[in-house]
Amino acid sequence: MVAREAGVSVPTVSKVLNGRHEVGSDTRRRVQDALTATGYRRRARSDAAGRTGLVDFIITELDTSWGVELMRGAEQEAYRLGASLVLTLSHDRQARPRDWVRTISSHPTDGVVLVVTNPRQVAAERMRPVDMPFVVIDQLGGYDPDTPTIGATNWAGGFAATEHLTALGHRRVGIITGQKHVQCSDERLDGYRAALGRAGLAMDESLIREGDFYADGGRRGAAALLDLPEPPTAVFAGSDQQARGVYNEAHSRGLRIPEDLSVVGFDDVDACEWMTPRLTTIRQPLAQMAALAIRTVLQPPPQEEGQALRVELATSLVVRESTTRPRQPVAPRRKVRRRP
């Protein structure tokens, strides 16, 4: 933002901020004018080591199990490293990037961890002039490659969930994805397709339904799948919340899980242990992702030229009671003809 206002590069802004002498007087004046015009405020440092002991943690919402899990992992790691979190709830999925910059520019901090649901909210060139380490915990994907992100192996998770079901003998496996054109949804769907191909099963597009990662989306997707003339015997729900929606729809129809319908989720939040039956799911290491994000901003690793700014942590299958072999159809009894 400052660089664009001054008509210079981001590194030039950084040089002015850090008092470097290789910037011409005219350029320095333009940058200083831009800093004033954009309301930029340089952070004061609170100790000799340049640490404030604070980390900004900005998240869209905390009324989800995965949000609570991220927060817990971040708080524990910050405490371990002798820092405290400054929590900001945006309650706005469409917040503009300048709003984030304004929020994190209002007080001293050692770094920023962002958990937002729209990649357009964050752009590396807008964040760098604020002059602090930052990282995005990437739930959806689609960020600029110059933005440092921490995510999970969504393709591998989708593959493992579907492979688990086909290995149990299911031949009609439905999937309820997140929103279309969201990167993590596409990756999990690609993993699903690959696992079906590995099992030698033909792709049936009617078994793919779009959800929204929430319980209502899961219930709508399950209803559409179960209304098919030949419904699936198993569903990969794409998130644990959507799996809860599948449970609700199945129970409303008198179906038993897993006897009549096997279900796999994605995330492995605490609620999986409370569902009846306990949910088989793909563990997305949410707490570890948040802990790594805190370490990244408090103890930034040295950056080498060409080094990737994205880190992906491995997902894994957690088998509980919501999946089993498909029920075999009862063979009709053969009529026994009595002798006269």
N, C-alpha and C positions, 0 to 999 in steps of 0.2 A: 504494500500500500504506500509506504513512504518512498520506496524506490520509484514507483510509477509516478507519484506526485512530483518528484524531483527530476524525472527523466534520466535516471542513472540506474546502474546495476545494484543488486542486493549486496554484493561484496563491497561496493563503494560506500553504501550506507553503513555497513559494519565497520569499515575503516574510520569513518567520521565518528561513529559512536565510541570507538576505542582509542581515539586521539592519535591515529596514525598520521604521519606527516607527508605521505606521498600523494595526497589529494590536493588538487589546485584550489586556490582561494575562491574562485567563482563557483566551482563545483561544491565546495564545502558550504558556501553561503546558500546555494540552492537546497542542499540536503537539510541544513538547519532550518530554513524557511518551511520545508516540507514537514519536518518534525513538529514544528509549531502548528502548522495548518491541520495536521491529522490528529493532533492531541496526543502525540507520543509522549510517554513518561518513562524515563529510565529508572530501573529499580535501584533503590538504595540497598546496600549490603549490610547485614547486621553483625558480622564478626570478621575477624582478621582473615579467616580462611575463605571469606566470600560466601558463606552459607547463611541462610535465613532459618533453616529448619522447617520450612513449609513447602508442601507440594500441592498445586492446584489439581483437583480431580473433578472434571466437568463431565456430567453424564446427563443424557436426555431424560431418563426416568429411572426411578428405583422401585416401582411397583411391579416388578417382574422378578422371578426367582434368579434369572441369570444376572440381573443388575445387582441384586443383593450379594450374590456370590463374587462378582467382580469387586464390589466394594470391600467385602471381607478380606479378599486376598490382598488388595491394595493397602488396607489399613494395617494388616499384620506385618507386611513387609516394610512399610514406612516406620512402624514402631521399632522393628528390629534394627533399622538403620538410623534410629534416633531422630526421626522427623515426624511431623504431624500433617494430616491432610486438611486442605481447605475444600470442602465439598460445595459444588454448585450444581443445582438441578435446573436445567434450562426449561423443561416442560414445553419445548418448542422444537419439533422435528424439522422446521424450515428456517431455523435461525440463520442469519447472514454471517459470513466470516468476520465482518467488522465487529459484530456483537461479541464474538469470542475474544477478539483482540482487546476490546474495551474492558471486558470483564477481567482478563488476566493482567491488564496493565494498571489495575487500580490498587495493587498492594505488592509488597516484596514477595518473591517466591523463588524457589530453586529450580522449578521446572513445572511442566504441565502435562497431565495425562488426560486425553480426550476420549470419551466414549459417546460418539454421536452416530445417528442413523442415516445421515445423508453425506456422501463424500464431498458434495459441493459446499458443505459448511467449512471445510478445511482445505487450505491450499498452502503448500510449503512456502511459496514466495510471500504470502501474507504473514506467515508466522515468524519467519526468520528475523525480520527487522526488530521484533520484540525482544530479541537478544536473550533467549533462555532455551534450555533443552526442552523438547516436547516430543511426544509419541502418541499415536492413535491406537487404541485397542479396536481392532477392525472386526466388527460383527458381520458386515455385509459385503465388503469388498468393493473394488472399483476406484480405489484411491490413486492419485497421481504417483508414479514411481519415485518421485523426489520426496514424498511424504513418508517419514518413518512410521511403520505400522507393525503391529504384532497380531497375528491371526492364528488360525488352526487349519489342519489339513482336511478341508471339506470334501474333496473328491474321494480321498481314502475312507473317510467316514461313511459317505454314501455307499461306497463299494462294500465296506464291511457289513453294514446293516442289511443290504440286499443279499449278499452272499450267505449270511447267517440264515436267512429265511429260505433261500433256495436249497441250502444244505440240509435243512429240515424236511425238504420234500415239497415245499410250496411251488406251484407252477403258475398261479395267478397272484402276482404281488402288486398291490397298488402303491402309489406314492402321492403324498400331499406335500407340495413344495411350498416355498415362500412366494413372494411376489415375483412376477415375471421380470426378467432382465436384471435381477439382483444377483451379483456375482456368486455369492455363497449358495444361493438356490440353484443356479446353473451348474455349479461344481458338484453339488450333492446329487442333482439329477443326472449328470454325466456319469458319476460313480455308480448310480443305480442302473443306468443303461449298460454300462460295462459289465457289471456283475451278472445281469440277465444274459448278456452275450456269452460270458464265460460259462454259464450253466447251460448254454444251448437253447435258450428260450427266445421265442420271437417277441419283438416289441409290440405291445398293444397300446396305442395312444389313448384309448378310452380309460386306461388304468392310471393316467396321469391327471391329477387335479391340482389347481392352484389354490394355495392358502395364503395366510398372512403372518404365520408364526405364532398366532394367538389361538386360544381354545375355540373361539367361535369359528375361525377359519378351518380348524381341524374338524369341527362337527359338520360344517357344510360340505367339506370335501368327503368325509366319511359317508354322509347321506347320499351324495352323488355316486360314490363307488358301490355302496350296498344296494342301490336301486338298479344297478345294471342287471340285464337278464342272466348273466353269469358273473356274480360278484367275486371279488378277490377273497382268498382265504387268509391273506396277510396284508398288512399295511405298514409301510415305512412313513411315519408321520412328519419327518423333517424338523421337528422340534418337540421338546417335552410338553410344552403347552398345547401344541396341536394334538399330541397323543392323548392328552386329557379330553380334548374335544371328541376324539375317536371313541374313547371309553364311554363318554356320555351318550353318543349316538347309538353305539352298540347296545348299551344297557337299556336304552329306551325301546329297542326292538326285541328285547328278550334274548339277545345273543350273549354268550359267555366268552370271556377272554381268559385263557387262550383257546379253549376247546373249540369254539366256533370261529374265532378270529384272532390271529396272532398280531401283535402290535410292537413296533420298535420306534423309539423316539430319538432325539438328538439334543445333547447338552449335558445330561446327567446332573441336574440340579437336585437339591435335597428332597423336593416333592416326589421324586421317583420312588423313594423308599416308603412314602405314605400312601401311594396309590394302591388300589386293590384290583388285581394282583400287582405286586411291585413291578415296575416298568423295566423291561430290557431296553437299553439305549446306547447311543454312542457318546462316550465321555469326551466332551470338549473341555480342555483343562483351563476353565475360566479363572480360577483363583491363581493358578500359575502364570497365566497370561498377564493378569493385573500385577502380580508380584514382579514379573520381569519388566513391565512398563515402569514401575517405581524405581527399580534398580537402574534402568536405562537412563532416566532423567537425573538420578542422584549420583550415579557413577558412570557417566557416559563413556563407552568404549572408544578408543581412538578410531577415527574414520579414515579408511584408505581409499584411494581413488578407484572408482569402479565397484566399490563394495555395495552389495544390495542393501537397501534400507528396510526390506521386509523380512520378518522372522515368522516362521510358522511352527507351532508346537503340534506334536502328534496327537491324533485322536485315537480312541481305542473302544472296542466293543465290551459292554458290561451286560452279561446275561443274567436275567432274573426270571420272574415267573410269567411274563406276558407273552411268551412265545413257546410253541410246541409243534409237533408234527401235525399236518392237516388231518382232520378226521376223515377216515375212509367212508365212502358211501356204503350204506347197508345193502348188501346184495339181496335181490328178491328171493323169497322162498320158492323152492321148486315144488310144484304140486305133485303129490304122490297119488298115482292112480290105483285105486283099490280093485282087486280082482273081484269079479262078480261071484 
